[in-house]
Amino acid sequence: MTAIGTILLFGAAIALMIVAIARFKIHPFLSILGTALLLAILLGIPLVKIPDVLGKGFSSIFTGIGLVIIFGTLIGNILERTGGAVALARAVERVVGKRHPQLAMMLIGWIVSIPVFCDSGFVLVSPIGKSLAKRSGASPAALMLALAAGLFASHVFIPPTPGPIAAAGMMGLENNLLLIIGLGAVISLLSLIPAYFFAGWIGKRISTTEPLSEITDTEKETRCNAAMSFLPIVVPIVLMALGSVASLVNLPPTLSDAFTFLGKPTIALMIALLCCIPLLMKQKMTGKFYDITQKALMTAGPIIFITAAGSVLGNVIVESGFIDIIKDFGDSLKTLGMLFPFIIATILKSAQGSSTVAITTTASMMGMFSDSGSMMSALGFTSPLAAALVVMAIGAGAMTVSHANDSYFWVVTGFGGIKARDGYRSMTLMTLIMGLTAIALIALAAAIFL
């Protein structure tokens, strides 16, 4: 088969996968796995070798990033169930809310969605936004959109949200999560600047289904301590920072080994999970820890399996020799730079709706930066910084755009009291602005530092 024919075959297989997910509602796990198997056969991998190729790709996720996804999801569930997420929101509201209600809601969303899924975060925090709108006289629509933007930004860029964590692991950055967190924080906050002004502008031009006069303070008060709630977020970041220090500074061997151990993402998040115990005890919910864990495993399970299916697809791409063909077009593709993963993630996001699926599937196609047979290598992304920027580019694509096939779109319009037709000119357009801003910043950073 010619190089052009192979590329067309690959494109057709990916299109088939998207149609299977978006049109025929086949679960992403089966769609991605089926696409991987079909590609393995059509790209000429020997039939007797295919089971090993599939198994190797699948198992690599469980030995790498699986536990990190589980711990991150469990921490988020505990903060959600104990009221810790609301306590975080209240703390930000007290500091910023009175004078800058829209900024307060955006920052609240940005912080809450680091450990909590953006859908759940919006449901939890939106009553605070409505109450703040009534007390401040600000546009409820503007506050709801500001909250939605803040939640979405950290959801696609900052671990321990499963999407960014999975992408980091699949691209060989599982021990560089601090780099991902730092870059994700910067890119997400900068992408929120135009979103802030857009939300304020469009918020004056659309109305919500719940006028200010009808809004009541129905959100549940929480006795949860804000400092306790911040602890599970701050502790793993500090520990991973210590791990980075150990690799950069000449320390005594014992201290270096201890810092390196504590800085491993799995250990850091395990310790962060222990930091959640005081929250459970304070809220007298230790008896519900089993149920919370069970729910977290049910949430993390599909993410891990979809990520594992994506890893299978990535392994098929490597084993088939497809990368050698891509290298023949390397100069042309290199001119796209960070736009290449961004475009793939954008197509996947817009077609099937899930940001997590878009992130994990695109990351699986890109492969590990240290693997000479990966797409990353073919495109010249062979350093940890380059790989981290690719993770950011994938995240930017995964937020472009939120529309009718995205559950988050309906959560924001439904719980935010925004009419669906106004959702397209507000939520959809806002996520487009955020995604384009983010990829512009990432491309600029790549041009300067790579």
N, C-alpha and C positions, 0 to 999 in steps of 0.2 A: 504494500500500500504506500502511496506517495505521502510526502509530508503534509501537503495541503489536504489530502483525503483523510489523514489521521486527525488533523486539527478539526476538520468538519465533522468527523465522527464523534470526537470529544464534545464539540459544541452541541451536536444533536442529542447526545446522551444527557448532557446537563439540562437541555431544554425539556427532554422527556421527564427528567426528575422534577423539574419545576411544575410541569403540567400535572404530574401525578399528585403532587402535594396540593397545588392551588385549585386545580379543576376537579380532580377525582377524589380529593380529600383522603388520600392514602397517607398514613402516618409517615412523618419525615424519616423515622428510623428505617422503615421498610423501603421507602422510596430511595433513600441514599444508599442503603445496602444493596438493593436491587440494581441500581445504576452501577455500583462498583463491580458487582458480579458480571453484568452485561459488558462493561468496558473491559474487564479482565479477559473475557472470552474473545471479544472482537479485536482487542489490541494484541492478541497472539500469545498471551501467557500460557505456557503448557498446562493442560487440564489437570494433570496430577499435582501441579505446584499451586494451583489456585486456592485450595483449602488452607494451605499454610500461609499464603499471602493474606487471606482474609483474617485468619486467626491471629497472626502477628499484629496486624493493624488494630484489631479489636482489643486485644489484651494490653496493648501498650498504654491505653488510656487508664486502665485500672491500676497499673503499676506506676503511673506517673501522676496524673492530676485528679484521679477519681476521689480520693479522700479529701482533697482541698475543696472540691465542689460540694461534697456532703457537709463538711464542717461549716463552710460559708453559708450554705442554705439553712443549716440548723441554727446558727447564730441569728440569722435574719428572722427565722420563725419565732425564736425566743423573744427577741426585741418586739416583734409584732404582737405576740400573745400577752406578754407581761405589761404592755403599755410603754415599754422603753422607747419605741419609735415616736409615740406621742409626746413623751417627756423631752426627747430631743427637739421636737418641733416647738414645744412650749418654751424651751430655753432660748431658742433663736428668736421666737416671737417677742419675748420680753426684752431682748437686747435691741432688736431692729424694728419690730413691728409697728410701733406707734407713729414714727415719722416716715417710715418707708415700707408700707405694707406689701407692696408688690415685690420689692427686693427681699423682704422677709420670707415670703412664700417661695420664692425661687431658691433661696439658700436652704430653707427647710427641706424642700424637695431634693436638693442636691445632696444634703447630708443623710437624709432618711433612706435614700435609694442605694447608698453604698452597701448596707447590709440587707435591705429589704427590697423585694421585687417591686418594680415601678407600679404595676397594677395594684398590688396590695397597699403600697405606700399611698397612692392617690385616694383609695377608699378610706384609709385610716385618717389622713390629714385634711382632706377636702372640707370636712365640717369646720375645722379651725379657720380655713380660708374664708368660708362663708361668714363665720362669726366676725372675723377681722374686717371683712368688707362692710358689714353693718356698722361696726364701731367706728371705722375710719371714714366711711363714705366713699371708699374706692370702688371702682368697677368690679363686680363679682367675676365677670368674664375675664378681665385682665389678671386677677389673682389666680383664677383656676388655670389659665394658660401659663402663667409664670410658674406655678407649682408643677404643672405637667412638664414644662421644659426642664426644670431643675431635676426632677425625677428621672427623666429620659436621658439626660446628659451623663449622669454618673452610672446609669444602668448599662450603657454601651461602652463606657471607657474605663471604669474603676473597679478592680477586684476589691472584695471577694464576690461581686456579682458573677454568676456562673459563666456568662458569655466571655468576658475578658479573661477570666481565669483559664477557661478551656483553650482559648486562642493562644494564650501565653504558653501553656503546656504543650500544645500541638506544634508550636514553632520553636521549641527548645528553650523557652525562657522561664521554666518553672522555678528556677533558682534566682530569677531576676525580677520577681514580682514587685519589689520596691521601685524599680525603674518604671514598670508599667503603671504603678499607682501614682508616681510622681508625674509622669507624662500625661496620664489620664486626667489627673486633677487640673493641670495647666490647660490642656486642650479643652476639657469640658467647661471650665470656667470662662475661658475666652469665647467659646461658642455660644455661651449664654448672654453675652453682651448684646448682640443684635436681637436675640430672642426677647430680651428685657424690653427694648424699645418697641419691637413689633407687638408684643403682648399689650403694652400700654396703648399703642395706636389702634390696634384692631379691637381691643376691649371696649373702646368708646363707640364702636360702630356696630357691635352686635349686642343683643340682649340675652339674658338667661331666662330660663323658664320659671325661675324662682326670684321674684323681685326682692329688693332689699327689705321692704316693709314686712315680707312674709318669712324672712330668715330668722330662725331662733337658735339660741346657743344650745344645740343638742349634742355636741361632742362630749364624750365621756372625759371627766377629769381623771387624772391619774396621780396616785401618790408615789409613783415611781421616781426615783432620784435621777436627775439628769446626769450627774457625774458617773453613777453606776452604768447608765446607758451608753455613755461615751466610751467607757472602759473597753468593751469588746471590739470597738473600732480602732482605738488608739494603740492598744497593747500590741496587736500583731504588726502594726506599722513600725513601732519602736523596736520590736524584736528583729524584724527583717532588716532594719537599719543597722542594728548591732552585727548581724550576719555580714552585711556589706562592709562594715568597718573592719571586721576580722579578715576579710579578703584583701583589704587595701593597706592596712597598717601592720607593722611588725610587732605582734603581741607575744607574750609568753605562750608556749604551746597549749598549756592547760586552759588558759583564758580564751585563746583563739578557737580551740575545739568547742568550748562551751558556747561562745557567741555563734559559731557556725551552726551548731546543733539547734540552738534556740531560734536562729534566723531562717531555718528551713521552713517553707510555707506550711507544710503539714503540721509541724510542731508549733509554730507561731499561732496558727488557727486553733489547734487543740487547746493551747493555753488560753486563747481568747474565749473559747467555749467554757473553760473553767471559770472565767471572769463573769459569765452569765449566771452562775449559781446564786450569787447574792441577790440578783434580780428575782429569780424564782422564789427564793426564801422570803424576801420582803413582801412579795405579792401572794405568799402562801400558795404557791403553785408547784411545789416540788412533786406533789402527787400526780401532776399532769405532765411531768417531764416525759414519761413514756409516750403519751399521746402526741406531744409536740414533736418528739423524735420520729415517731411513725409518720406523721404528716410531712416532716422534712424529707424523710427517705422517699416518700411517694412523690414529692416535688423534684428532688434531685435525681431520682431514678431515670425518668425520661430524658433529662438533660444529659446525663452520663451516657445513656445508650445512643442518643442522637450524636453526641460527640464521638463515641466509639465507632459508630457507622461512618462518620466523617473521616475518622482516622483510617478506616478500611479503604475508603475511596482514595485518600492520599497515598496509602501504601501501594494501591493498584497503579496509580499514576507513576510512582517511582519505579516499581518493578517492571512495568511494561516498556520502559525505555522512552516513554512519551517526552520526558524532559530533554533527551538528546535532540528530539525534533524541535522542541521549543527553543533550544540553544541556537539552532540554525536561524531563528528569527529574533535572536537575543537583542541585536542592535535596535531593531524596530520596537520591540517591546520595552527595552530599557528607556526609550524616549518618553514612554508613558510614566515611568517612575511609580510613585505612590498612587497614581490614578488607576493603575492596573487592578490591585486588590480592591480599591474603592468602587470601581465600576462593577466588578463581580458581585460584591456584597450588596451594592445598590440594586442590581437586577434581582438578586435573590430576595432581598427585603421587600421590594415593591411587588414582586410576583406572589409571594406566599405569606407575607405579613409578620412572621416571627423574627425579631431581631436576633435572638439566640441562635436560631437555626441558620440565619444568614451569616453570623459570625463564625460559628463552628464549621459550617460547610466550606466557607471561603478559606479559613485557616487550614483546613485539611488539604485543600488543593495547593496551598502555598508550601506546606511542608516545613521542615526544620531548617533553620538558617545554617546550621553546622553540617548539613547533609549535602555532599557535592552532587547528589542526584536529584535534588529537590527543585521545585519551581523558584524558591528563594535564591538558590545558587545560580540558576539560569538567568535571573533578573539582576544579579549582582548584590543582593541583600544578604551579606555574609557576616555581619557583625551584630552583637547584641543590640546596639543602638538602632541599627537599620531594621532589625526584626521588631523592636519595640515600636518604631514608627509605622511599620506595616500593620501591627496590631491596632494602632490608633486609626490608620486609614480604613481598616476593615470595620472598626467601630463607627466611623463617620458614615460609611456606606450603609451600615445596619440601622441608621436612624433616618435614612433618606428613601422613602418618606413613610409617615404613618397615615394610612387611609382606611377604607372600609374593610379590608381583609385583616386588619391588625386589631386584636382584642383590646389593646391599650387605647386605640382611637375611640372605641365604644365606652370604655371605662371613663375616659376624660369627658366625652360629650354627655354620657348618661349621668354620672355622679356630679359633674360640673354644671349641669343644667344648661348645656349648650346644644342648640338644635343641630341635627345632623348636617343640614345644608350649610350651616355656619361653621361646622367643624372642618369642612374642606378648605374654606378660605381663612381659617384661623390655625387649627392644629396641623393640618397637612402642609400648609404654606410655611408655618413656623419651623417644622421639622426639616423642610427643604432648606430654609435659610441656615439653620444650625448645621446641617450636614455639609453644605457648600462652604460655610465659614470654616468648619473644622478641617476639611480636606485642603483648603487653601493654606491654613496655618501649618498643617503637616507637610505639605509640599514645600513650603518656605523653609521649614526646619530641616528637611532633607537636603535642600539645595545649599544650606549654610553649613551643616555639620557632617554631611556624608561625602 
